[in-house]
Amino acid sequence: MTKLFGDVYRNKRVLIMGHTGFKGSWLSIWLKELGADVVGYALEPITEKDNFVVSKLSQKIESIIGDVRDFEKLSKVFEDFKPEFVFHLAAQSLVRLSYEEPKETYETNIIGAVNVLEAIRNTDSVKVGVLVTSDKCYENKEKTEGYKETDPMGGYDPYSASKGCSELVISSYRNSFFNPKDYENHNKSISSVRAGNVIGGGDWAKDRIVPDCIKSLENNEPILVRNPQAVRPWQYVLEPLSGYLLLGQKMYEEPMKYCGAWNFGPNLDSLITVAELTNLIIEYYGTGSWKDVSNPGELHETNFLALNCSKARNLLKWKPVLNMREAIRLTVDWYKKYKNQEDCHKLTLKEISEYIKKAEEERPFFCKPGGKND
């Protein structure tokens, strides 16, 4: 694979928390292709169709099954592996499930972040820590302009509130233990990252629109849409992951300059309704229908949410490279082909390669050997 991100990940020890999950599995595959020595720590995958399973990722990286709330086991992984980079994606990531299991959501997302930060603090080898939260960490007033990294944290539902709390925890640790002004003493750079509603192949989570669509289409059933007029910042999975990896590179090269909070959201033209997204999925799948099953008494969910990504655009020169149709085409293509693949690892790599080709056209610096995005 083409040298990317200054080739900074080659032969580096990278620990991914949440590697069995949707985004974590894609990140693991990409980092492995970049030449990193990857170890994953996470719960068991949710289904037998998850990307982690069908890509046979357990045969390609060292996979450790464990709970992020288990500090003793987590610390042992840090002690044994001695990672240089840590990407933390282990979380309870579903809004509706957070209403059913609020205690577990808060424990996983807040105490889990504390445990990871403590393990980083206790492990001399770690140079870079990128902790993934959510665009829902902001105090959402449903305003039309995107939220900036300096906007207040908040959260109506337990999931959103847990992510807002996680951001406060990360900021506190960065100020207290990983302050850039004191870098010469701790030698660590810590950032939090926030993405939009990520779509892509291999996601089978409950109560998420793309998996719901695919399940219904595979069963020749109408897609049941709860909130068709809700607007979300949809983005293809490799868009935010490219941001995380680019940020990790810059943090490694200039740790004091690039630590902090970062948004990696889509372009404004990717802010479409659930109904529009569903129609595009049906169009690319080639068949299907949907019906509105909205319920006025349904649990509260945000109707509009957008991110302001000017910080990443200006300082990292990062920007999304796919439009909404391209993102949905790649996503649906994965789901249409996965059943006929003996090993979906090749299918995932094909989409990574296609994305890189597009990114090289949009961002000429993408494959520069050095760290300057000039």
C-alpha positions, 0 to 999 in steps of 0.5 A: 500500500502507498506510504501514507501519513509520513509512514509514521505507523510503520513498525510502530506498536499500536493498541486499538481499544474497540477493534472488534467494533465497526470503526475499530475493525476498519482502523485495525485493517488500515493500520495493519496495511500501513505496517503497524504492529497492531494489538486490539482489546475489546469485547466479543463482536456482536454478530457473526456478520460483523466486519471483524468476523467476516474479515477474519481479523483475529487471524491477522492481528493479536486480538485480546477480548476484554472489558475496558472497565476491567482496569487490571486486565487493561493495564496488563495489556499496556504493560505487556505490549508497550504501545507507542500509539493508542486509539481508544474506540471502545464504547457503548455507542447507541443512543436508544440502548443508553435509555435501556442501560444507562448505568452500563453506558456511563460506566463504559464510556466514562470510567472506560475513558478514565481507565485508558487514560490511567493506563496511558499515564502509567505506561512510559512507551505511549507517545500518542493517545487518540480518544474517540468520543462523538459529535453528540458530546455537545450541548445540542441546541439544534442550531443550524451552524456546526458546533466548534471544539470550544462549544460547551459539552452537554447531552440530553440522553445518557449516551450523549451525556456520557460522551460529554462527560468523557470529553471533560475527563480527557480535558482534565487529564490533559491539563493535569497530567499531559499538559503540553507545557510540561511535555518534556516531563511526561512525553505524551500527546493526548487528543479527543476526536469527534465524528459524525454519523459514520456509515460503511460495510460491516456494521450490524448494530441494532437501531442504526439506520444503515444496518436496519436498511440492509437487514430489511432489504436482505429479507425483502421487507419494507424498511421501518423508519422511525424519524424520517425527517431527522437530519444527520451528518452522515460520513463514510467510515474512512473519512474520520479514520483518515482524520484520526490517523493524520492527527496521530501522525502530527501528534507524534511529530509535533506533540505540543502543537496538535494535542487537543479536541478535534472535529472530523465531520462531513461536508454540509452537503452530506447533511441529509434526512434519514428519508433521503439516506434511505432512498439512496440506499434503496437506489444503490441496492437496486430494490426495496421500499420503506415506510414511516413508523414514527411515534410521537411518544418515542424516546427523544433523539436529536433532529439536527446536528452538524459539526464545524471542522474548520480547525481540522481543515486549517491546521491539518489540511484535512477535509472529506473527499467523498460526496454523499452518493459516493459514501452510500455507493461504497457502503451498499457495495460492501453489503451487496458483496460480503456474502460471496466473499470467503474472506471480506478482508480483501473487500475491505482493502479494496474500498480502502484503496479506492478511498486512498486514490480519491484522497490523493486527488483531493489532498495532494499532501496525503502521501507526502513522506514528510510531516508537512502538509504544504 
